[in-house]
Amino acid sequence: MKIQDFVKMLRSQWITVCVAVTVAVLGAVALTLLTTPLYQASTRLYVSAAGGASVAEMYQGNRLSQERVISYTELIMGETLAQRTIDKLGLDMEAETLRQHVKASAKPDTVLVDVDVLDESPVRARDIANALSDEFVSMVRELETPEDGSRPDARVVVEQRASLPTTPASPNWTLNLLAGLAIGLLAGTGLAILRGSLDNTVKDRESLEEMTGVGLVGSIPLDKERRTEPAISFGSDNSAIAEAFRKLRTNLQFLAVDHPPRVIVVTSSMPSEGKSTTAINIALALAEADHSVVLVDGDMRRPKLNEYLGLVGTVGLSTVLSGRASLSEVLQATKYPGLTVLTSGGTPPNPSELLGSLAAKKVLSELRAKFDFVIVDSSPLLAVTDAAILAAGSDGVLIMARFGQTKRDQLQHAVGNLEDVGARVLGAVFTMTPDRGSSSYSYSYYGDDASSRSRRAATPVESQDDAPTRAPTPELNAAPPKVDPPRQSNGVAVVPQTTSRHGHASAD
């Protein structure tokens, strides 16, 4: 893993790291608050040996004192001295308990011994430290005095007695908080790496292009307003999501310039990936550019377009395919200029057979002749075969991938289904991407490596203003046809036919 990948993983999992740090710090605070405060009282002992007449004897005595210091520290922390101290002060505790609260240490090459005593009471800590030191002086005198009662070779003196401690030595707030912070960072980072390694969802452009084998032609930011109002009013909306769809429109117009796609199927691997909302707004963005567009609801199992756009849903594509109405009778005009909708109609018992019939191909051919663009909102690829059937009869497919939710294996299987029927994948679109940070994706091809460009089906551009200079195609830039007022047929608004810019009958 490169350092850039590591940083990207941490940035994508920053919530995990923050939660781990917060939990660890709160745990440190709770532990500190629940810990009984302990006060520390300290004394210092001086160890000396019997002096000599010569320098050599004095040096030997000093070395003897330094060697005995180490043994003395063990005696101070021993159970015998603890019991003598308890007996002297009349304490109500076990010798082992007191011994665990006594610490003796000696600095190298010195004859000084530091004695620290911890206790819940500052007064008792001081008294224990002083009594312990006095008892140790007596113990050393007993141990070092020869049997004949002559002068002992070494003696211990209390050089510094304990004073009353004013602040607790334990718990240490600063140390505990720093330890909690460090543990939280380590645990959070480890958990973030683990989650990132186990995360099978698509979250970056490289993975999306690798899974689909085509370039990223659009990145649609998350917009909570689309939950209640899927359609964007492009005439007055200059929000980030509106601009993202305009860029997607521009990229569509430059996909395969020699043979621009006009019948485009919009699909995804699984439900709830923003497929229908994206299809609606692609159609509206194209209509904003003075193109006549028909939006077809090809999802006969769970149709949504009539609900999202406030249209009649009882008649539509299934009605035409079953022969109960003509195409011109079920096309519905919308409040958006240039956009016509063919809803799904009633739910048939055999959607796959209807969509794969010759009648369905004839309907798409008639729509191609009437409109500049035919946008088909299909069902998810992995749920049913309907989308693959529609894709086989279209000019190309746009496959949606929801940021952080679409799984890699699902996306691969969906693309495989399209390849099995010979469908042409025009490009991939990221939906519901974060609008800040490293997860916002640009899809200009400038700066891409050559291998990445050669892998893509087409070269998208960043925006209309940045598009490479080339001769405009007549199909995309001709003036819009004149439109007659819509007429009514069987209670459904019907789009009148006019002569299109291609010399065919057209609807607007």
C-alpha positions as CSV (number, residue, x, y, z in Angstrom):
1,M,0.0,0.0,0.0
2,K,1.4,3.4,-1.0
3,I,1.4,6.2,1.4
4,Q,-1.1,8.1,-0.7
5,D,-3.5,5.1,-0.5
6,F,-2.9,5.0,3.3
7,V,-3.8,8.7,3.6
8,K,-6.8,8.3,1.4
9,M,-8.0,5.4,3.5
10,L,-7.6,7.4,6.7
11,R,-9.5,10.3,5.2
12,S,-12.3,8.1,4.1
13,Q,-12.5,6.4,7.5
14,W,-11.9,9.6,9.6
15,I,-15.2,9.0,11.5
16,T,-13.9,5.6,12.7
17,V,-10.6,7.2,13.9
18,C,-12.5,10.0,15.7
19,V,-14.9,7.6,17.4
20,A,-12.0,5.4,18.5
21,V,-10.1,8.4,19.9
22,T,-13.3,9.7,21.6
23,V,-14.0,6.4,23.2
24,A,-10.4,6.0,24.4
25,V,-10.2,9.5,25.9
26,L,-13.6,9.1,27.6
27,G,-12.4,5.8,28.9
28,A,-9.3,7.4,30.3
29,V,-11.4,10.1,31.9
30,A,-13.7,7.6,33.5
31,L,-10.8,5.4,34.7
32,T,-9.2,8.5,36.2
33,L,-12.4,9.6,38.0
34,L,-13.0,6.1,39.4
35,T,-9.4,5.6,40.6
36,T,-8.9,6.3,44.3
37,P,-6.4,9.2,44.8
38,L,-3.1,8.1,46.3
39,Y,-0.7,10.5,48.1
40,Q,3.1,10.0,48.0
41,A,5.4,10.7,50.8
42,S,9.2,10.4,50.3
43,T,12.3,10.0,52.5
44,R,16.0,9.7,51.6
45,L,18.5,7.5,53.4
46,Y,22.3,7.8,53.5
47,V,24.4,4.7,53.6
48,S,27.9,5.0,55.0
49,A,30.7,2.6,55.9
50,A,33.3,2.7,58.6
51,G,36.1,5.0,57.8
52,G,39.8,4.0,57.3
53,A,43.1,5.4,58.2
54,S,44.4,5.5,54.6
55,V,43.0,6.6,51.3
56,A,42.8,3.1,50.1
57,E,40.7,2.0,53.1
58,M,38.4,5.0,52.7
59,Y,37.9,4.1,49.0
60,Q,37.2,0.5,49.9
61,G,34.6,1.6,52.5
62,N,32.9,3.8,49.9
63,R,32.7,0.9,47.4
64,L,31.3,-1.3,50.2
65,S,28.5,1.2,50.8
66,Q,27.6,1.4,47.1
67,E,27.4,-2.3,46.9
68,R,25.2,-2.6,50.0
69,V,22.8,0.0,48.7
70,I,21.3,-2.4,46.2
71,S,20.7,-5.0,49.0
72,Y,19.2,-2.3,51.2
73,T,16.6,-1.4,48.6
74,E,15.4,-5.0,48.6
75,L,15.2,-5.0,52.4
76,I,13.2,-1.8,52.4
77,M,10.6,-3.3,50.1
78,G,10.6,-6.6,52.0
79,E,7.8,-8.0,54.1
80,T,9.8,-8.0,57.4
81,L,10.2,-4.2,57.4
82,A,6.6,-3.8,56.4
83,Q,5.4,-5.8,59.4
84,R,7.7,-3.9,61.8
85,T,6.3,-0.6,60.5
86,I,2.7,-1.9,60.9
87,D,3.4,-3.0,64.5
88,K,5.0,0.4,65.3
89,L,2.1,2.5,64.0
90,G,-0.6,0.0,64.9
91,L,-2.0,-0.1,61.3
92,D,-4.9,-2.2,60.3
93,M,-3.5,-3.8,57.2
94,E,-1.5,-6.8,56.0
95,A,2.2,-6.6,55.5
96,E,1.9,-7.7,51.9
97,T,-0.5,-4.8,51.3
98,L,1.9,-2.2,52.7
99,R,4.8,-3.8,50.9
100,Q,3.0,-3.2,47.5
101,H,2.8,0.6,48.3
102,V,6.5,1.0,49.2
103,K,9.1,1.6,46.5
104,A,12.9,2.0,47.1
105,S,15.3,3.1,44.5
106,A,19.0,4.0,44.4
107,K,20.9,6.2,41.9
108,P,23.9,4.5,40.3
109,D,27.3,5.0,41.9
110,T,25.8,6.8,44.9
111,V,25.0,5.8,48.6
112,L,21.6,7.4,48.6
113,V,18.3,5.5,48.8
114,D,15.0,7.1,48.0
115,V,11.9,5.7,49.7
116,D,8.4,6.4,48.4
117,V,5.2,5.4,50.1
118,L,1.7,5.6,48.6
119,D,-1.5,5.8,50.7
120,E,-5.0,7.1,50.4
121,S,-4.4,9.5,53.3
122,P,-1.6,12.1,53.0
123,V,-1.0,12.1,56.8
124,R,-0.7,8.3,57.0
125,A,1.6,8.3,53.9
126,R,3.9,10.7,55.7
127,D,3.8,8.7,59.0
128,I,4.4,5.4,57.2
129,A,7.4,6.8,55.3
130,N,9.0,8.2,58.4
131,A,8.3,5.1,60.6
132,L,9.5,2.8,57.8
133,S,12.8,4.8,57.5
134,D,13.3,4.7,61.3
135,E,12.7,1.0,61.5
136,F,15.1,0.4,58.6
137,V,17.8,2.3,60.4
138,S,17.3,0.0,63.4
139,M,17.2,-3.1,61.2
140,V,20.5,-2.2,59.6
141,R,22.1,-1.6,63.0
142,E,20.9,-5.0,64.1
143,L,22.1,-6.7,60.9
144,E,25.5,-5.0,60.6
145,T,26.6,-5.1,64.3
146,P,29.0,-8.0,65.0
147,E,28.2,-10.5,67.7
148,D,31.0,-9.2,69.9
149,G,29.2,-5.8,69.9
150,S,32.0,-4.0,68.1
151,R,31.4,-1.1,65.8
152,P,29.4,-2.1,62.7
153,D,31.0,-1.9,59.2
154,A,28.0,0.2,57.8
155,R,25.3,2.3,59.0
156,V,22.2,4.1,57.6
157,V,21.1,7.7,58.4
158,V,17.7,9.3,57.5
159,E,19.1,12.2,55.4
160,Q,15.6,13.6,54.6
161,R,12.3,13.0,56.4
162,A,8.9,12.9,54.7
163,S,6.7,16.0,54.6
164,L,2.9,16.1,54.3
165,P,1.9,15.8,50.6
166,T,-0.6,18.3,49.4
167,T,-1.6,16.9,45.9
168,P,-2.3,13.3,45.0
169,A,0.4,11.5,43.0
170,S,-2.1,9.1,41.4
171,P,-4.1,9.2,39.2
172,N,-2.1,11.4,36.8
173,W,-4.6,13.3,34.7
174,T,-2.2,14.4,32.0
175,L,-0.5,11.0,31.6
176,N,-3.9,9.2,31.5
177,L,-5.4,11.5,28.9
178,L,-2.2,11.3,26.7
179,A,-2.3,7.6,27.0
180,G,-6.0,7.5,26.1
181,L,-5.3,9.7,23.1
182,A,-2.4,7.5,21.9
183,I,-4.4,4.3,22.4
184,G,-7.3,5.8,20.6
185,L,-5.2,6.9,17.6
186,L,-3.6,3.5,17.4
187,A,-6.8,1.6,17.7
188,G,-8.7,4.0,15.4
189,T,-6.0,3.8,12.7
190,G,-5.9,0.0,13.0
191,L,-9.6,-0.3,12.8
192,A,-9.7,2.2,9.8
193,I,-7.1,0.1,8.0
194,L,-9.1,-3.1,8.8
195,R,-12.4,-1.6,7.6
196,G,-10.7,-0.2,4.5
197,S,-9.2,-3.5,3.7
198,L,-12.5,-5.3,4.2
199,D,-14.6,-2.6,2.4
200,N,-15.8,-4.0,-0.9
201,T,-17.6,-0.9,-2.0
202,V,-16.6,1.4,-4.8
203,K,-15.3,4.8,-3.5
204,D,-12.8,6.0,-6.0
205,R,-12.5,6.7,-9.7
206,E,-9.7,4.2,-10.3
207,S,-11.7,1.3,-8.9
208,L,-14.9,2.3,-10.8
209,E,-13.1,2.5,-14.1
210,E,-11.3,-0.8,-13.5
211,M,-14.6,-2.5,-12.7
212,T,-16.5,-1.2,-15.7
213,G,-13.7,-0.9,-18.2
214,V,-14.9,2.6,-19.3
215,G,-14.2,6.1,-18.1
216,L,-16.0,8.1,-15.5
217,V,-18.3,10.5,-17.3
218,G,-20.1,12.0,-14.4
219,S,-20.0,12.5,-10.6
220,I,-23.3,13.5,-9.1
221,P,-23.0,14.9,-5.5
222,L,-25.4,14.0,-2.8
223,D,-28.4,16.3,-2.6
224,K,-31.0,15.6,0.1
225,E,-33.6,17.7,-1.7
226,R,-33.7,15.1,-4.5
227,R,-35.5,12.8,-2.1
228,T,-38.6,14.9,-2.2
229,E,-38.1,16.6,-5.6
230,P,-36.1,14.3,-8.0
231,A,-36.4,16.7,-11.0
232,I,-34.1,19.7,-11.1
233,S,-35.4,23.0,-12.6
234,F,-32.3,23.7,-14.8
235,G,-33.7,27.0,-15.9
236,S,-33.2,28.6,-12.5
237,D,-31.0,26.1,-10.6
238,N,-27.2,26.7,-10.5
239,S,-26.5,24.4,-7.6
240,A,-23.6,21.9,-7.5
241,I,-25.8,19.0,-8.5
242,A,-27.3,21.0,-11.5
243,E,-23.8,21.8,-12.7
244,A,-22.8,18.2,-12.3
245,F,-25.6,17.1,-14.6
246,R,-24.7,19.8,-17.1
247,K,-21.1,18.5,-17.2
248,L,-22.5,15.0,-17.7
249,R,-24.6,16.3,-20.6
250,T,-21.5,17.8,-22.2
251,N,-19.6,14.6,-21.8
252,L,-22.5,12.6,-23.4
253,Q,-22.4,14.9,-26.4
254,F,-18.7,14.1,-27.0
255,L,-18.9,10.4,-26.5
256,A,-18.2,8.8,-29.9
257,V,-18.5,12.0,-32.0
258,D,-18.6,10.1,-35.2
259,H,-21.6,8.0,-34.0
260,P,-23.1,9.9,-31.1
261,P,-25.5,7.8,-29.0
262,R,-29.1,8.8,-29.1
263,V,-30.9,5.9,-27.4
264,I,-29.3,5.6,-24.0
265,V,-30.2,3.2,-21.3
266,V,-29.6,4.2,-17.7
267,T,-29.2,1.3,-15.3
268,S,-27.4,0.1,-12.2
269,S,-26.3,-3.1,-10.6
270,M,-28.8,-2.9,-7.6
271,P,-31.7,-0.8,-6.5
272,S,-31.4,2.5,-4.6
273,E,-28.3,3.7,-6.5
274,G,-29.9,6.9,-7.9
275,K,-30.7,5.4,-11.3
276,S,-34.2,7.0,-11.9
277,T,-33.2,10.4,-10.5
278,T,-30.2,10.4,-12.7
279,A,-32.2,9.4,-15.8
280,I,-34.7,12.2,-15.2
281,N,-32.1,14.9,-14.8
282,I,-30.0,13.7,-17.7
283,A,-33.1,14.1,-19.8
284,L,-33.8,17.6,-18.4
285,A,-30.2,18.7,-18.9
286,L,-30.4,17.6,-22.5
287,A,-33.7,19.4,-22.9
288,E,-32.2,22.5,-21.5
289,A,-29.7,22.5,-24.4
290,D,-32.6,22.8,-26.9
291,H,-32.8,19.1,-27.7
292,S,-36.1,17.2,-27.9
293,V,-35.9,14.4,-25.4
294,V,-38.2,11.5,-24.5
295,L,-37.8,9.8,-21.2
296,V,-38.9,6.2,-21.2
297,D,-39.7,4.3,-18.0
298,G,-38.4,0.8,-19.0
299,D,-38.8,-0.6,-15.4
300,M,-42.1,-2.4,-15.7
301,R,-41.8,-4.0,-12.3
302,R,-41.2,-0.9,-10.1
303,P,-42.0,2.1,-12.2
304,K,-41.1,5.5,-10.7
305,L,-41.2,8.1,-13.4
306,N,-44.9,8.8,-13.2
307,E,-44.7,9.3,-9.5
308,Y,-41.6,11.5,-9.6
309,L,-42.9,13.7,-12.5
310,G,-46.6,13.7,-11.6
311,L,-47.8,11.9,-14.7
312,V,-50.5,9.3,-15.6
313,G,-49.0,5.9,-15.0
314,T,-51.8,3.6,-16.0
315,V,-51.0,3.8,-19.7
316,G,-47.6,3.8,-21.2
317,L,-45.0,1.4,-22.7
318,S,-46.8,-1.8,-21.7
319,T,-50.0,-0.4,-23.3
320,V,-48.3,0.1,-26.6
321,L,-46.5,-3.2,-26.6
322,S,-49.7,-5.0,-25.9
323,G,-51.4,-3.3,-28.8
324,R,-54.0,-1.5,-26.8
325,A,-52.9,2.0,-27.8
326,S,-50.6,3.7,-30.3
327,L,-47.3,5.4,-29.3
328,S,-48.6,8.8,-30.1
329,E,-51.6,8.3,-27.8
330,V,-49.5,7.5,-24.7
331,L,-46.7,10.0,-24.9
332,Q,-47.1,12.6,-22.2
333,A,-46.0,16.2,-22.3
334,T,-44.4,17.6,-19.1
335,K,-44.1,21.0,-17.5
336,Y,-40.4,21.0,-18.6
337,P,-39.8,22.4,-22.1
338,G,-38.4,19.9,-24.6
339,L,-39.1,16.8,-22.4
340,T,-41.7,14.2,-23.2
341,V,-42.3,11.1,-21.1
342,L,-43.4,7.6,-22.0
343,T,-44.4,6.0,-18.7
344,S,-44.2,2.3,-17.9
345,G,-48.0,1.7,-18.0
346,G,-49.7,-1.2,-16.2
347,T,-47.5,-3.9,-14.8
348,P,-47.6,-6.9,-17.2
349,P,-47.1,-10.5,-16.1
350,N,-44.2,-11.0,-18.5
351,P,-42.0,-7.8,-18.6
352,S,-38.9,-9.5,-20.0
353,E,-40.8,-11.0,-22.9
354,L,-42.4,-7.7,-23.8
355,L,-39.2,-5.8,-23.7
356,G,-37.4,-8.4,-25.9
357,S,-40.2,-8.4,-28.5
358,L,-40.1,-7.0,-31.9
359,A,-42.8,-4.5,-30.8
360,A,-40.4,-3.0,-28.3
361,K,-37.6,-2.6,-30.9
362,K,-40.2,-0.9,-33.1
363,V,-41.1,1.5,-30.3
364,L,-37.5,2.5,-29.8
365,S,-37.0,3.0,-33.5
366,E,-40.1,5.2,-33.7
367,L,-38.8,7.2,-30.7
368,R,-35.4,7.6,-32.2
369,A,-37.1,9.0,-35.3
370,K,-39.2,11.5,-33.3
371,F,-36.7,12.8,-30.8
372,D,-33.1,13.8,-30.6
373,F,-32.4,11.7,-27.5
374,V,-34.2,8.7,-26.0
375,I,-33.3,8.2,-22.3
376,V,-34.5,4.8,-21.0
377,D,-34.7,4.3,-17.2
378,S,-34.4,0.6,-16.8
379,S,-34.5,-1.9,-13.9
380,P,-31.3,-2.9,-12.0
381,L,-29.2,-5.4,-13.9
382,L,-28.7,-8.0,-11.1
383,A,-32.3,-8.0,-10.1
384,V,-33.9,-9.0,-13.4
385,T,-32.9,-9.3,-17.1
386,D,-35.0,-6.4,-18.3
387,A,-32.2,-3.9,-18.3
388,A,-29.9,-6.2,-20.3
389,I,-32.6,-6.7,-22.9
390,L,-33.2,-3.0,-23.3
391,A,-29.4,-2.4,-23.4
392,A,-29.0,-4.8,-26.3
393,G,-31.3,-2.7,-28.5
394,S,-29.9,0.7,-27.5
395,D,-26.9,2.8,-28.7
396,G,-25.3,2.5,-25.3
397,V,-25.6,2.2,-21.6
398,L,-24.7,4.5,-18.7
399,I,-24.1,2.4,-15.5
400,M,-24.7,4.0,-12.1
401,A,-22.6,3.3,-9.1
402,R,-23.5,4.8,-5.7
403,F,-20.6,6.0,-3.8
404,G,-19.7,3.8,-0.8
405,Q,-22.6,1.4,-1.4
406,T,-22.2,-0.3,-4.7
407,K,-20.1,-3.4,-4.2
408,R,-17.2,-4.2,-6.5
409,D,-18.4,-7.8,-7.3
410,Q,-22.0,-6.5,-8.0
411,L,-20.6,-3.9,-10.4
412,Q,-18.5,-6.5,-12.1
413,H,-21.4,-8.9,-12.5
414,A,-23.6,-6.1,-13.9
415,V,-21.0,-5.2,-16.5
416,G,-20.6,-8.9,-17.3
417,N,-24.4,-9.1,-18.0
418,L,-24.1,-6.2,-20.4
419,E,-21.2,-7.7,-22.2
420,D,-23.0,-11.1,-22.5
421,V,-25.8,-9.4,-24.6
422,G,-23.3,-7.3,-26.6
423,A,-24.4,-4.0,-25.1
424,R,-22.1,-1.0,-25.4
425,V,-21.2,0.6,-22.1
426,L,-20.8,4.3,-22.8
427,G,-19.5,5.3,-19.3
428,A,-19.9,5.1,-15.6
429,V,-21.5,7.7,-13.3
430,F,-20.8,8.1,-9.6
431,T,-24.0,9.0,-7.7
432,M,-24.4,10.5,-4.2
433,T,-20.8,11.4,-3.8
434,P,-19.6,13.6,-1.0
435,D,-19.4,17.2,-2.0
436,R,-16.2,17.9,-0.1
437,G,-12.8,16.3,0.4
438,S,-11.0,13.7,-1.7
439,S,-14.1,11.9,-2.6
440,S,-15.3,14.6,-5.0
441,Y,-14.2,13.5,-8.4
442,S,-13.2,15.5,-11.5
443,Y,-13.6,13.7,-14.8
444,S,-11.5,15.8,-17.1
445,Y,-9.2,13.6,-19.1
446,Y,-6.3,16.1,-18.8
447,G,-3.6,14.7,-16.7
448,D,-4.7,11.0,-17.1
449,D,-2.1,8.5,-18.2
450,A,-2.2,7.1,-21.6
451,S,-3.1,3.6,-20.5
452,S,-6.2,4.9,-18.7
453,R,-7.3,6.9,-21.7
454,S,-6.9,3.9,-24.0
455,R,-9.0,1.8,-21.7
456,R,-12.0,4.1,-21.9
457,A,-14.7,4.0,-24.5
458,A,-14.6,7.7,-25.0
459,T,-12.8,10.8,-23.7
460,P,-15.0,13.0,-21.5
461,V,-14.3,16.7,-21.0
462,E,-14.6,18.8,-17.9
463,S,-17.1,21.3,-19.2
464,Q,-18.6,22.9,-22.2
465,D,-16.1,25.7,-22.1
466,D,-13.1,23.4,-21.9
467,A,-14.3,21.1,-24.7
468,P,-11.8,20.5,-27.5
469,T,-12.5,22.5,-30.6
470,R,-14.1,20.4,-33.3
471,A,-16.8,20.9,-35.9
472,P,-20.3,20.7,-34.3
473,T,-22.4,17.8,-35.3
474,P,-25.7,18.6,-37.0
475,E,-27.6,16.2,-34.8
476,L,-26.7,18.1,-31.6
477,N,-26.6,21.7,-32.7
478,A,-29.5,22.2,-35.2
479,A,-32.2,24.6,-34.2
480,P,-35.2,23.0,-32.3
481,P,-38.3,22.3,-34.3
482,K,-41.4,24.3,-34.1
483,V,-44.0,22.9,-31.7
484,D,-47.8,22.9,-32.0
485,P,-49.9,22.9,-28.8
486,P,-50.5,19.5,-27.4
487,R,-53.8,17.8,-27.9
488,Q,-55.7,15.4,-25.6
489,S,-56.5,11.8,-26.3
490,N,-58.4,9.6,-23.8
491,G,-57.5,12.0,-21.0
492,V,-53.8,11.8,-21.7
493,A,-51.7,14.7,-23.0
494,V,-50.4,13.7,-26.4
495,V,-47.4,15.3,-28.1
496,P,-48.2,16.5,-31.6
497,Q,-45.9,15.3,-34.4
498,T,-43.8,17.9,-36.3
499,T,-41.0,17.7,-38.7
500,S,-37.8,17.3,-36.8
501,R,-34.3,18.5,-37.7
502,H,-33.6,15.1,-39.1
503,G,-36.4,15.2,-41.5
504,H,-38.5,12.8,-39.4
505,A,-41.7,13.2,-37.5
506,S,-40.7,14.6,-34.1
507,A,-42.4,15.3,-30.7
508,D,-41.5,18.0,-28.3
